[in-house]
Amino acid sequence: MTFSNIVITGASSGIGAALAKYYARPGVALGLVGRDPARLNAVAAQVRAAGAMVEEGLFDLRDRAALLNFLSGFDRTNPIDLLIANAGVLDGRRADGSIEHADMARRVIEINLLGAVDTLHAVLPAMRNRGWGHIVLVSSLAALSPLPDAPGYSASKAGLLAYGQAMRTAVAPDNVRVSVVCPGYVTSAMTDTHIGDQPLKISAEKAAQLIGAGIIHNRAVIGFPLPLYLPALISRLFPEFVIRLATKGIRFHVTPRD
Ligand SMILES: NC(=O)c1ccc[n+]([C@@H]2O[C@H](COP(=O)([O-])OP(=O)(O)OC[C@H]3O[C@@H](n4cnc5c(N)ncnc54)[C@H](OP(=O)(O)O)[C@@H]3O)[C@@H](O)[C@H]2O)c1
């Protein structure tokens, strides 16, 4: 199965940029959303060089009017068959050991959860009318195994996983597909701000390949790498002391870039 009209949020960096390059080829129209003009322009230039048509959306996706305007405008000329809600931020415990405060948690949840839900709903009605489309929500293994150093991030990703799984069944009768991605550690600007061990980290390009393969197979949840995904899946069954012992080595703090 090939997709012709694809929108990716968070395309200016990391996994989103790698996905944009993964799908870039002649005959494909890509709508790329990000906030940083230099970074988004650089990704757009590479995607154009690979033969794809690109439309850039430079805005903060908490601006719901801008989000809806961009997505509906793109959809009018290029009916979206693949939407990847990938934009996200990480925040949490800081170098001085202080735990996250309320404003941090609210910002992370607004961008990661509400931003992705708004993104989905900006495109879902058109996909349902057409009776075709695939929506992909980028969550995290933190959705399955919450991180004590990033409670808001964990909550945003758990919410996104639940939202996507529920919505997948809700819109299946309209032939619209929903998949949720739960990556482990992936090299990106985000993991540069995560100061601590990052076991089994993979490149953004490898992550894009795994996501692309999961989409083709219409997986409900695309989790990787397997040696982290499987323990995360069954971690709810473990007693708390086992989880604390097992996760002791992956405690971290965040040094935000913005
Ligand atoms: N890297 C990992 O290990 C990992 C693991 C699990 C899940 N994830 C998830 O994967 C997704 C991509 O992360 P990444 O690692 O590729 O991080 P990244 O390199 O920091 O990229 C994040 C992207 O999201 C965009 N973004 C953030 N806030 C935004 C906002 N308010 N409005 C519009 N765009 C916004 C950024 O745009 P600008 O740069 O232009 O501001 C950037 O393009 C995130 O949802 C993240 O939670 C990552």
The ligand as a Tripos MOL2 file, in Angstrom:
@<TRIPOS>MOLECULE
LIG
   48    52     1     0     0
SMALL
NO_CHARGES

@<TRIPOS>ATOM
      1 N1         13.1940   10.3730   20.8250 N.am      1 LIG1
      2 C1         12.6830    9.4290   21.6220 C.2       1 LIG1
      3 O1         13.4370    8.6860   22.2680 O.2       1 LIG1
      4 C2         11.2020    9.2390   21.7040 C.ar      1 LIG1
      5 C3         10.7320    8.1340   22.4210 C.ar      1 LIG1
      6 C4          9.3580    7.9450   22.5230 C.ar      1 LIG1
      7 C5          8.4800    8.8180   21.9210 C.ar      1 LIG1
      8 N2          8.9690    9.9010   21.2470 N.ar      1 LIG1
      9 C6          7.9960   10.8040   20.6470 C.3       1 LIG1
     10 O2          8.3070   10.9990   19.2930 O.3       1 LIG1
     11 C7          7.8430   12.2730   18.8630 C.3       1 LIG1
     12 C8          8.9680   12.9930   18.1270 C.3       1 LIG1
     13 O3          9.9990   13.2400   19.0590 O.3       1 LIG1
     14 P1         11.5320   13.4040   18.6480 P.3       1 LIG1
     15 O4         12.3050   12.5150   19.5230 O.co2     1 LIG1
     16 O5         11.6990   13.3230   17.1880 O.co2     1 LIG1
     17 O6         11.7690   14.8860   19.1940 O.3       1 LIG1
     18 P2         12.3250   16.2180   18.5190 P.3       1 LIG1
     19 O7         13.5020   15.9230   17.6740 O.co2     1 LIG1
     20 O8         12.4800   17.1700   19.6630 O.co2     1 LIG1
     21 O9         11.1250   16.6740   17.5930 O.3       1 LIG1
     22 C9          9.9190   17.1650   18.1200 C.3       1 LIG1
     23 C10         9.1470   17.8100   17.0000 C.3       1 LIG1
     24 O10         7.9050   18.2860   17.5260 O.3       1 LIG1
     25 C11         7.7340   19.6530   17.1450 C.3       1 LIG1
     26 N3          6.9630   20.3660   18.1470 N.ar      1 LIG1
     27 C12         7.1220   20.3440   19.4850 C.ar      1 LIG1
     28 N4          6.2290   21.1310   20.0660 N.ar      1 LIG1
     29 C13         5.4720   21.6610   19.0870 C.ar      1 LIG1
     30 C14         4.3850   22.5580   19.0640 C.ar      1 LIG1
     31 N5          3.8800   23.0880   20.1950 N.pl3     1 LIG1
     32 N6          3.8440   22.9030   17.8790 N.ar      1 LIG1
     33 C15         4.3330   22.3950   16.7220 C.ar      1 LIG1
     34 N7          5.3710   21.5290   16.6820 N.ar      1 LIG1
     35 C16         5.9260   21.1800   17.8530 C.ar      1 LIG1
     36 C17         9.1480   20.1960   17.0560 C.3       1 LIG1
     37 O11         9.1230   21.3770   16.2730 O.3       1 LIG1
     38 P3         10.2870   22.5000   16.3560 P.3       1 LIG1
     39 O12        11.5860   21.7780   16.5360 O.co2     1 LIG1
     40 O13        10.1710   23.1600   15.0310 O.co2     1 LIG1
     41 O14         9.9480   23.3600   17.5100 O.co2     1 LIG1
     42 C18         9.8520   19.0210   16.3950 C.3       1 LIG1
     43 O15         9.6310   19.0280   15.0100 O.3       1 LIG1
     44 C19         7.3770   12.9990   20.1310 C.3       1 LIG1
     45 O16         5.9820   12.9300   20.2340 O.3       1 LIG1
     46 C20         8.0340   12.1990   21.2360 C.3       1 LIG1
     47 O17         7.3430   12.2890   22.4560 O.3       1 LIG1
     48 C21        10.3030   10.1280   21.1190 C.ar      1 LIG1
@<TRIPOS>BOND
     1     1     2 1
     2     2     3 2
     3     2     4 1
     4     4     5 ar
     5     4    48 ar
     6     5     6 ar
     7     6     7 ar
     8     7     8 ar
     9     8     9 1
    10     8    48 ar
    11     9    10 1
    12     9    46 1
    13    10    11 1
    14    11    12 1
    15    11    44 1
    16    12    13 1
    17    13    14 1
    18    14    15 2
    19    14    16 1
    20    14    17 1
    21    17    18 1
    22    18    19 2
    23    18    20 1
    24    18    21 1
    25    21    22 1
    26    22    23 1
    27    23    24 1
    28    23    42 1
    29    24    25 1
    30    25    26 1
    31    25    36 1
    32    26    27 ar
    33    26    35 ar
    34    27    28 ar
    35    28    29 ar
    36    29    30 ar
    37    29    35 ar
    38    30    31 1
    39    30    32 ar
    40    32    33 ar
    41    33    34 ar
    42    34    35 ar
    43    36    37 1
    44    36    42 1
    45    37    38 1
    46    38    39 2
    47    38    40 1
    48    38    41 1
    49    42    43 1
    50    44    45 1
    51    44    46 1
    52    46    47 1
@<TRIPOS>SUBSTRUCTURE
     1 LIG1         1 GROUP 0 **** ****
